[in-house]
Amino acid sequence: FLQSEVRCARFKGIDVTDSFIDMKVLKGNIDEQIDQAEKFVLNNIKKSAWIVPGKIPREEKWEYPPEAIREAITNAITHRDYQSTANVQIRIFDDRIEIWNPGGLPEGLTVKKLKGKHESIPQNPLVAKMFFMIKYIEQWGTGVNKMIKQCEKEGLPEPKLEDTKSSFIVTFRKSKIKPEDLQKLGLNQRQQEIIDYLKKEKTITSTKY
């Protein structure tokens, strides 16, 4: 299938009209596409590292939970509409990651149902069975809830799910506060540093402030 590709791009900014920092078109076997797409994302997002007093190994944290990103990529490749001439797309912006899957949800499923208890309805049964056999998916209809829990665990907003009928889009955000919202406030450097601190630590004391 010529359309069985994954188009990946890291944009400089928050819009698709902004210039590219990095771009790749992934071809080949679809299981390899999953691994290559995950690698592209990890190469284009930040990872913080710090030393905890009393511990030898350093602590590390990605901007987005890799498990949730891989789940979304795997779902997109597994359940996409292979009759569509569109490609799976991974769009990385300064404030979010969007994963576009050609084709909407199967009949009987809605975004609301995906967040609750629901059965597994694979769009491509043979592809889903193959991924189940190599342990890439579980076929229990739990993928979306896993992504939500992983983001909540990292203190990130719940992934946004959109069904446009022609595409299914999963959006991961770094924060509920958008950069453009902060820019409108006209914060000085010290105030911006406090916001960055709160995003990571969640709370701040008067002394620390």
C-alpha positions, 0 to 999 in steps of 0.5 A: 500500500503506497499510503502505508506511511507515517509522516513525521514533522517537528515544527518551529512554533505552534502552527503547521504553517511554521517552518520545519525543524525536522521531518521524516517519511517512514516507510517499510513494515508497519511494526518497524514504522511504530518503532521509528515513529516513537524514536522520531518523537523522542528525538524531538522532545525534551528530557530533564534529568536531576540528581536526588540527594542520597540516590546514586541513579539520576532521575529522568523525565520526558516532556510527554510520557513515552508509553502514552505516545507509543500507544497513540502511534500504535493505535493510529497504525493499527486502526487507520483506514488503509483504503484512504490515500492519506498517511498517519501524521505525527505533528510535534509543536512547541506546546503539543503533539498531534497524532493523526489517523486516517479514518474515523471511529468504527460504527458504534464507538464515540469519543465518549465511549472510548473514555469509558468501558468499551469493547475492542472493535478493530478496523483491520482485524488481521493487522490487529491480530498480528500486533497482538501476537507480537505483544504491541497491543492487547485488544481489550479496548483499554488503550485510551484509558491507559494514555489518560492515566499515564498523562495524569500520572505525569501531571499533564492534561488529559489527551484530547480526542477528536473524530472528524469522520475523515481522521481521528486525532489524539493531541497531547499537551504540555500544560493546560496553559497555552504559551499564547495565554501567558504572552497576553499577561506580559509576565516578567522573567521572574514571574515566568520562572515561577510558572515554569516551577509550578508546572513541574512541582505543582506547589510553591511555598512563600519561602521558595517564592 
